[in-house]
Amino acid sequence: MNLSLRNRVASSFIIANLVVLVLGFTVFYFLDSFKMQINDITQKSNKVSVLTDEISISTQHIFKLERSILKKSILTGSPDAEIVEKLISRCENLTSQLQQLESYYQDVEVKKIIAKMLGYIESLQLILSKASLFDRDSSSLSSIVDLIDKIQGSFMEFQDIYHLQNEEREDQFKQIYKQTKKNMMYTLIITFIGTILLGLVVPGKIALPFKKIKDAIRELQDCNFDVSIFYNQDDEIGEIASEMNKMILSFKKFEELRTDRISLEKRKFDALANMSRMKILVANANGELIYMNNHLYSLLKLQSDDVILKNISDTLVPDSIKEAYEVAIKRRSKIENAEIKVPHKKVDGEEEEGGEAIENDFEGYANVIPVRGKDSSLDYYLMVISDTVFA
């Protein structure tokens, strides 16, 4: 499926937003789950702690009431009925508290201890309700003391388990925190890796066509018109690539026409220069020779490979011609009737006539005419050499 550039960018933003939302909701879920677990454990722990304190207080009251009954029995021979009623009421409260405490526990051992305490309290209530207690029944008093001691002993067993469970609860808190931290870390790592992958893939998909266009433009800057942009998707970039390919094709045709025109003009200039009896030479602003007609080649006894596209100072061109060019290029001005001398170049096997040496093959005059360009670096200097003074 081909998506437009706009749709691809929009899709990238949507995916990025979805990743952020998923990450946010996932982190929120873990934090909320952690909070719920801690709240559940804390609420239960607080309720059990309050009930445990209440049971502890009730147990202490029962113990005090037991001491009051024993003291009263020793002094008067019979317990105080009001104290007995208080003890019965306290036992009922303790029974209610233990039953409520039992509802918070699933542990079998704790349930056994609570059931044992409830049994002791029930037996204590039964003994306290007997009328014989008020008739100096020493065995009943002994049973009361024994049952209350057992209730206290059972409660101490429960407290031992309670303190141990508190330590286990602390470990449970740490374990929940560690697991939540681990889950969040995994989520962040997965999200980070996914974000990196998206960051590598999505921008690459969007930027690749632009890179192709940039490479093609660089080739065009180097005057290489044998390039094209291959892009097979029907979107905004595809339209740009298609139009650029058309433009490159137009540039290529124009360059071919320009090359043909320049070649034609060079042939015309070469034909005209060779038809003239004068010696003609052309150099650019850097002093490189770019043209020399046949008359001058013949006079200087040089080949095109010896001079063309070489700096005039590095060639075997006579010094008088070099000096005239250097002055013209340095001043960027016309030079008129500069004296030119072409020393005689002796050929192997050549004999001097009449025993006299020939000093110069040619003596004449040269005009250097600058052809201005848009920039000084584009200037050309045309030298015309004649054996007579230019008028």
C-alpha positions, 0 to 999 in steps of 0.5 A: 500500500502506497501512502502519501508523504503526509499520511506517512508523517501522520502515521508516524505521529499516531504510532508515536502517540500510541506508544506513549499512551500504551507506555503511560497506561502500562505504567499506570496499571503497574502502579495502580496494581501495586497500590491496590495490593499494598492497600489490601495488605495494609487495610487487613493488617491495620484491622487485625492490629486494632483487633489484636490490641482490643483482644489484648485489652479485653484479656487484661481486663479479664485477668484483672476481674479474675484477681478481683473475684479471687480477692473478694472470695478470700475476704468475704467467702463469696465473689461479688456478683457485679464483678462476675457480671462484668467478667461475663460481659467482657467474655462476650466482648472477647468472643465477638472480637475473636470471631471478627478476627477469625474472619480475616484469617485463612491460616489453619494454625491461627484458626485453631488457636482462635477456636481454642480460645473461643472454647476456653471462653465458652467454658468460662462463661458456663462456669460463671453462670453456675449458681454454685459459684456463689456458694464458695465452690472452690473448684469453680474458682480454680477452674476459672483461674485455669481457663483464664490462664489458658486464654492468656496462653493461647493469646500469647501463641497468637501474638507470636504468630502475629509478629511472625506474620508481620515480618512476613508481611514486610517481606511481601511488601518488598517482593511486591515492590521488587516485582512491580519495579521489574515489570515497569523496567521490562516495559520501559526497555521494550518501549525503548527498543521499540522507539529506537526501531521506529526511530530508525525505520520511519525516518529512513523511509521518509528521508530515503527519497530526499537522499536520492534527490539530493544525490541527483542534485549533486551530480547535476552540480558536477554537470553529470546529466546521466542520472535519474531518480528511481522512486516507484511510489505515487505520492508527493515525493514521486511527483517531485522525482518525476518532474526532476527526471524530466528536468534532468532530461531537458538539461541533458538535451540542452547540454547536447545542443550546447556541446554541438553548438560549441563544437560547431563554433570551434570548427568555424573559428578554426576554419577562419583562423586557418584561412587567415595568414596571421598566426593566432593563439588563444589563452584563458585567464589562468594562462593556459593555452586553449587554441593555436592555428596551423600557421603558428604550429608550423612556425613554432614546430610544435604539436597540440599535445605540447601546448594545449591545456598547458600553462604558457610558461611551461611550454616551448613557446618563445619568451616574447609571446610569453611576456606579451601574454603575462602583461595582458593577463596581469593588466587585463588590458589590450596589448598592441604591436608587441615585438615578437621574435621566434628563434630559429630551431635547428633541425637535425641534418640542417646545414647553415647557408653560406656558413652563416647561422640563422638567428630567428625564424620569424620577427613581427608584431602581436596584438593581444585582445581580451575577451571579457567574461562575466567574471575575470576568471572567465576572460579569454585573451586572443593573440594575433601575430603578424609580420607587419605593424598593426594599423 
